[in-house]
Amino acid sequence: MPLSDIDIAQQATLRRIVPLARERLGLEEDHLVPYGHYKAKISLPCIESLRDRPEGKLILVTAISPTPAGEGKTTTTVGLGDALNHLGHKAIVALREPSLGPVFGMKGGAAGGGYAQVVPMEDINLHFTGDFNAIALANNLLAATIDNHIHHGNSLNIDVRRITWRRVMDMNDRALRDITAGLGGPGNGFPRQDGFDIVVASEVMAILCLSTSITDLKERLGNIVVASTRERAPVRARDLKVHGAMAVLLRDALSPNLVQTLEGNPAILHGGPFANIAHGCNSVMATRTALKLADYVVTEAGFGADLGAEKFVDIKCRKSGLRPSAAVVVATIRALKYHGGVALPDLGREDLAALDKGLANLERHVRNVTEQYGLPCVVSINHFSADTEAEHALLRDRVQALGVPALTARHWAEGGKGAADVAREVVRLCDKPQTMRFVYEDADTLWQKMEKIATRVYGAAGISAPGDVLARIEQLQADGYGHYPVCVAKTQYSFSTDPKLRGAPSGHVVQVREVRLAAGAEFIVMICGDIMTMPGLPKTPAAEVIDLDEMGRIRGLF
């Protein structure tokens, strides 16, 4: 019986993080804030001292539209980082931190898999260094302050019908999506409609991931718009005088986290916004720090190239000045057959017709990466034992017709050496001139930005919005927010807003059903279709199989 991911992780011999950082990165003990023996935060003074160093090459790992069959994007990111080190290069992987909601829900953790993992896997997938807890506390301090201000006289004249700031928790709980708060009499405040999002959807998470310093963090926190007055004037966190206290809660969380891969290579994990409801990238500080410490940095953007990679380019790169030198698009034969209409139980059988049909999904993602984002790329085929040579040959032929190589990777079973071919191709691509471009321009209106994303990236015929949403977009434009990027919240399972439409649907209309201003993060969230910013648990959540044995060892985590 093959070992599970957690079995492999628990059998590994980890190096102590301080000696590893000294040997591999040139960091001294006073540059780090250890959290036990195997994880540490890189101090802000250390990051400041790296400012004048040259930067390495940035490699973006993205994927096809995710399926229940699995693609292995994080596994590929870790495997590629190990492969680059295996070939003698100095490389770091820079990843997001996992959210507890999916860990106990359906998706599981986000530490990679097989022999391409970041460790200590249990810590990373659970409480880690407390960053998410700090973000939740800062978010909810602001929420509590709003209601407290109203309770004690409401000198800012906040319109209780127009409070937009929501509470958060890092767990999937559909019962909290829409609630009534303040019941129980005058001592409990004013009754009003409220709701919870998951922590990864909080604007505070986005702010942490886009901030470049404590000063920048405080400025962004103060700019958060939480409500409107009765005269429709914005009310900001700085008006409530709470942004300084929020920064205090986030002080330690602002520092990136240093861990290692199973092969003892350094990895930086920091931040964790989801790409289906937020901007889906790890922190700017983590990526920049890694680039100062290595010749190659492998990072990932959430979900498929239509969501994560688009936001990586149009939000993170636009705001930070980061420019990837190459991209990797991850696919599996199994997932492509699923996009071709095969049911999950039948994915282990060869089906060239279904694969041929499902390849349309991969082809559109590749075209988006090369034509819309302007990035050279390689397709990494995450190998499964049931794959056939005929299926791999068909995939390679179709992808090579686009002028892009497709290479098979076996890092899940073999670690870094299993992704060596992909690593060699990535190094070759990184030597090409950098040509990254944005999908839309700053000067485009908010409506034009959303329309360009939908038509150019999703293959849609256009976009639509109810009258009240359209009026909200026009008001945001008139209020001076038109230069902000657009962050689309939609299903990750399809190019459309219907998760059941597999493959590469075209000609659909993307409906914008809600718009949220994220003035601190400096983008506009366009919520499309039925996507929820507070997920629910599945019928059989992963929590049912997670347990402790009699020795206190964690079981069932994946």
N, C-alpha and C positions, 0 to 999 in steps of 0.2 A: 504494500500500500504506500503510495507516494506521501512524502511529508507535506503537511500544510504550511502555509506562509508563516504562521506563528511558531510552528515547530522548528522551521529553518532558522527563524530569527532567534529563538531561545537557545538553539544549539551553537550559535555563533560566539566566537571569542572577540569581544569588543576591546578596542584600545581606549585607554583613559584619554579624555578629550583635551586636557592641557598639554601633555606631551605630543599628541597628534597635531595640535594647532601649532606648536613650536616647530616641529619637524617639517610639516607639510606646507605651512602658511607663513612661517616666520613670526608668529604672534607670541608674545611673552605672557606670562601668567597674569600680570596686571592689566593686560588687554581684555581679559575675559572675566565674566561673572559666572562661576560654575554653579550648576544645578545638579548636584550629585557628581558622580564620576564620569558620566558619558554624555552629558549635554551641558551647554553653556551659552550665555549671551555674549555677543561681541560688544564691548563698551562703546558708548558714543564718542568719548575722547579718542579711542583707537580709530574709529571710522573717520573722524576729522583729520587725524594724522595721515590718512591715506589719500587725502584729497588731490595732491599733486602727482600721484603716480599715474603712469599710462594705463589704459584699460585694455583688457583682452577682447576676444571675439565673442559675441553673443549668439547663441543658437536657440531658436524657438522650436519647441516640440508641440505639435497640434495633432488633430486626428479627424477621422470621418465622423459622421453623426453617430453618437453612442447608441448601443443596442444592448439588450439583455445578454447577448452572446459574449460581450466583452471585447475591448480593443487593447488595453494595456498601455495607455499613454504615460502614466507615471512610472510604470515598470520600464518602459522604453527610455524615459528621461534618465532614470537611475542607471540603467544598463549602458546607455550611451556615455554618460559621465565616467563610468568604470572602464568602458572600452577605450576612451581617449587616454585615460591614465595608463591603461594596459599597453598602449602603443608608445608610451613615453612622454606624453604631453602633460602639462600641468592644468588640470581641469577641476571645476567645482560644479555641483548641481545646485540649483536654486529653486526651491519648491514652495508651495503653499502649505499651511498647516491644515490638518483635517478638522472637520466639524463633527461634534458628537451626534448631531441629528442623524446624518447618514450612517455613522458607525453603528448606531443601535437600530437603524431603519432598514434600508434595502441595499444601499450602495456599498456599505462597509467602509473600511479605512482608506487612507490615501498615502501609504508609505511604500508603495510598490508591491512586488510579489515575487515568489520563487526565490531565485538567487540574485535578484536585482531589487534590493530593498534598502531603505534608510532605517537605521536603528539608533536607540532602542525602540523597537516597533510598538510595544505596548504603551510606553510613555507618550510617544508621538501621537498615537491615535486616541489617547484618552486626555488627561489634563495637561500634559506636556509642561510648559513653563508658566501657564496661567494667563497667556495673552488674551484668549477669548473671554475668560472671566473678567479681565480688566476692561475689555471693550464693552461687555454687557453691563458692567457696573457704571461705566461712564455714560453709556446711552440711557440707562434707567435713572441715574442721578438727574439728568436733564429732564426726563419725563416727570419725575417726582417734583422737581422744582417748578415746573409749569403749573401743576395742580396746586402746589403749595402757594404759589404766587396768587392764583385766583382765589383761593380760600382766604387769604389774608388781605383782601381788598381790591386786588386786580388793578393796581395803579397804572399798568401798561395798557389797560383797556383791551385785553385779549378777548376776542370773540370765541367763546367756547365751542361754537359750531365750526370753527375754522382752525382747529388745532390739527396739525399734520404730523407731529412727532409721535411715533409709536414706541411701545416698549418691545424688548427683545428677550429671548432666551435661546440657549444653544441646544435645543431639542425639538424634534418634530412633534407638533401638538396642534392638530387642526381645530380643536375646541377653542383655542385662543385667538383664532384669526379675527373674529369680530366679537367684542364683548361690550358690556355696559359697566363703566367704572363709577365709583363714588356713591354707591347705594348705601343705605343705612342711616340716613339722617344728616343734619348739618355738620356734625363733627367729622364726617367722612368726605367732605368736599361737595362739589356740584356733580350730580349725575350727568354723564355724557358718554357718547359712543367712543370706544377706543379699540385697540387691538394689538397683537403681538406679531412681530416678524422673527425669523431665525437670525441669530447673531451675524451670520455671514452676509445678510442683506442690510445690516445697519449702515447708515452713512458714516458712523464712527469707524467701522472697519475700512471703508473706502478711504477715509481721511488718513488713517494710520498707514495704509499702503501707498498713499501718494505723497505723504509728508517727507520733507528732506532734512528737517531739524526740529528741535523743540520749539523754536520760534515759529516756524512754519506750521507745526501742529497746533499751537495755541491760536494762531491767526485763523486757521481753517475751522477749528472748533467754534471760535467766536462768530464766524460767518454763517453757521448753521441757521436756517430759517425754520422755526418751529411752529409758527402760527401767523395769523393776521389779526389786526385790530378791527374794530367795527368800521373803521374808515378804510379798511383794506390795506393798511400799511403793514410791511413785514415786521415780525418780531423775531429777533435773533437771540442765540444763546448768550451773546455778550450783553444784551439788554437785561437778561436775568442774572448777570454777574456770576455765572457758574462755569464758564469755559476754563478758568484757571484751575478750579477743583477737578474738572474732567481731565485736564492735562496731568495733574498730579496722579490720578489713577492710572494714566497711560504711560507714565514716565518709564517704567521698566519694560513695558510691552513694546515701546518704540525701538528697542535694541533687537537686532536680528539674532536668531538662534542657530548655534553651530552644533551639528551632529556628524554622523559618518555613515557611509554605506557598508554593506556586509564585507566589502573588500578593503575597508579601512581608508576610504577616500573621503575627504571633507565634503559636507553638504550643509547648505544654509537653508533653513525653513523659517518663513516669516509671513504672517498674514494669511487670510483665507477667504476672500470674497468669492462666491459662486458665480460662474459665468452665465448661468441661465437667469439669474435675478440681480446680479451686480457685475462688476467689471472683470472679475475672474483671473486676476494676476497676483502674484506675490508682491511684496513691497518694493518700492523703488530703492529704498535704502539697502535692502538685502541684495538686489541685483547689482547695484552700483558697487557695493562692498565686495561682492564676489568678483566682479570685473577688475577691481584693483588688486586682487590677490591671486589671479589665475590667468593663464593664456586663453583658456576657453571656458565659457560658462554655459551650461545647458539648463534652460528653464522651460517651463510649460505654461500654457494658457488653458483655462478650463474648457471641457467638452470639445465640440468640433470647431473646425476652422471658421465656420460661419458666426460663431458666438465668441469663444475665447480669443481666437487669433485676431478677429476684427477689433475687439476691444483692446487687446494688447497693442495693436497698431494705432488705432484712432483715439484711444484715451491715454494709455500708459506711455507710449512712445511720444505722442504729441505733447504731453505735459512734461516729460522728463528729459527729452532729447535722446533717449536710448534708441539705438538702431541695430536690429539683428542683422547678422551677416548671412545667415542661412536658416532654413526651416526644415523640419522633418514632419511628414504627415504619416501618422500611424494607422494601420489598417490590419484586419485579420480576414482570412478567407471565410471564417464562420460568420462574422458580422456582415460581410458583403453579401453572402447568401441570404442572410436574414433580410437585408434590404431588397433582395430579389424576390422575397415572398415566401421563403422556406420557414416552416414552423420550428421552434426551438428544439423539440425532440429529434428532428430530422437533420440537424446541421452537421452531424458526423458523417453523412453519406455524400459522396461526390455528386455534384449537380452543376454542371458547366452552364446550363441554360440559366439557372437562377443566379449564378455568379456573374454571368455576362450582363444580366439585367441590373443586378445590384451595383455593378461597377460604375454606374452613372453617378452614384453618390460620391465615390472616391474621385472621379474625374472632375466633378464640379468643385470639390474642395481643393484639388490641385490647381485648377484654373484660378480659383479665388486667390490662392497663395501667390501664384506666379504673375497673374494678370492684374488683379485688383490691388494686392499688397506689394507687388514688385519684388518678391523674395525668391531667390533660387532655392529649390527644394529637392529632397529625396523622399521616396516612399519607403517606409520601413514596414515590412510584412512580419507581424508578430506570429511566429510559427506555433502551430498546434499539431499534435501527433496524428490527428485524423486527416490533415491536409494531404492532397495528392499532388504529384508533380504536374499533372495536366492542369489542375486548378492554378498552381503557381505560375505556370507558363502562360496561361491566358491572362492572368493579372499583369505579369511583366510586359507582355506584348501590348496590352491596352494602355498601360501607363507610359511605356516608352514612345508610343505614338504621340504623346503630348510633349515629348522632349525631356522627360524626367526619368531618372533611373528608379527601379524598384528592386530592393534588396531584402533577402530573407534574414531575419534576426532571431537568435536563439538565446537571448540573455536570460529569459525566465529560467531555463534549465542549466545554462552554462555560465551565467554571470557575464562580466565584461568581455571576455574573449568571444562570446557568442554574438556580440554586436560590433565586432572589429571592422567588418566590411562597411557597415553604415558609418562608423566613425571615420574611416579613411575617406569616404565620399564627402562627409561633412567638412573635413579639413580642406578638401579640394574646393568645395563650394565657397568656403570662407575666404579663399584667396581671390575670389571674383570681386569686381567693384560693387560697392553697396548701392542698391537701387530702390530701397523701400519707399513707398508712397502711401498716401492716405486715400480712403474711399471718398471723402468729401473735404471741402475746404472750410476753414474757420468762418469765412464770410457768408457761407450758405445759411439760409434760414433754418430753423429747427425742423420745419416740415420738409425742406429740401434734403436735409441730412438723413432724416428717417426714410425718405423716399429713395435716396441713393443706396442706402444699406439694403432696403427691401428688394429693389430691382436689380442692383448689381451683384449682391452677395447671395440673397435668398432665391433669386430667379422669379420673383413676384411680378405681377402685372402692375401693381400699384399699392397704395395704402389708403386706409379710410379711418374715420374717427367719428363718434357721435358728436352732436353739436356742442355739448358742454365741454368735452375734451378738446375739441378744436378751438373753442373760445379760450380755454386754459393755455393751450400752446401759443395762441396769438398774444395773450396777455404776458406770458413769459418773454416772448420776443419783444414786446413793447417795453417791458420793464428792464431791458438791457441784458438779458441772459442768452440772447441769440447766438453769441460767439461760443457758447459752451458746447463740448462734444455731447453726443447722444449715447446713452447706455440702454440698450434694448433688453428687456426682460421677456423672454419667451421660452417655449419648450425647447429642450436640447435635442429631442428625438427626431426632429424633422426640419427641413428648410422652411416649411410652412409653420403656421401656428397650430396645426392639427397633428398631435404626436403619432397618429395612426398612419399618416402619409409617409411611407418609407421611400427610399431611393432618392430621386432628385425631382420632386414635383415642380412644375412651372405654371405660370399664369394665374396663380392664386393671389388673393388680396389680403394683405396684412392689416388687421384691425387693431388700432391703438385704443385700448379701453380705459387707460388711466395714465396720468402724467404726474411725476413727482419731481420737485426741485431739490437738488442736492448742492446747495450753494457753498458748503464747506469743501466738498469733494470737487466742486466745479464741473458738474455734468448734469444733464437732464435725463431722468429715467423714463423711458417709454414702455409701459407694461402692455403686452400684446397677448391676445387670446386668453386662455384660461389659466395662465401660469400663476402660481401662488408664491407669495414671499414668506409664507409660513407653511412648509410642507407637512404632510401627514404621514403616519406610519403605515406600512403595508399590512396586509392581513396576517402575514407571518413575519414579524420583524426580526432582525438579526439578534435583538436582545434575548430572544428565547433560547439561543444556543450559546450565549456568552456566560461564562461561569468561572468560579475559582475551584481548584482541586484542594485536597486536604493539606497540601504544602503551601497554599497561597498563590500558586501559579495560575495565570489567566489562561483560559481555554476558550476556543470558539471564535476568537477575534480574527477578522480577515480583512 
